[in-house]
Amino acid sequence: MIKIIQQREKCIGCNYCVEVAPDRWAMSKKDGKSVLIGSKDKKGFHAVDVSEVELDANKKAAELCPVKIIQVIQK
């Protein structure tokens, strides 16, 4: 299982995560920040468990994030 964690407050709205992993990321029309689809917020950190199928795209999203607020952890 893979866990994706995002520190959403620090998002600058660059849209890179959405470009490389559109099935898991979207941009909020409300505040212009990225949304980790299916995640739960816990003290400012949004997290979701995903399958191996989503690993590569989300690792790329984490690499491209200019403010480094995305973590992809393999359990």
C-alpha positions, 0 to 999 in steps of 0.5 A: 500500500502507498500513502500520499501526504500533502501539506496543503496550506503551503501549496502555491497552486502551480498545478504540476501535481494535477498535470502528472496525476490527474486521477488523484489531484485537482485544483480548488476553484475556491482558493486555487490550491491543489486538492488530494482527491479522497484524502482526509485532513488531519492537523493540516496534513491531507493523507490517502492510501492508494494502490501500486498503480498510482505510485509512479505518477504520484512520485513524479508529482512529489518530485515536481512540486516546487515547495516539496509539500507532497510525500509518497510513502511505501508501506 
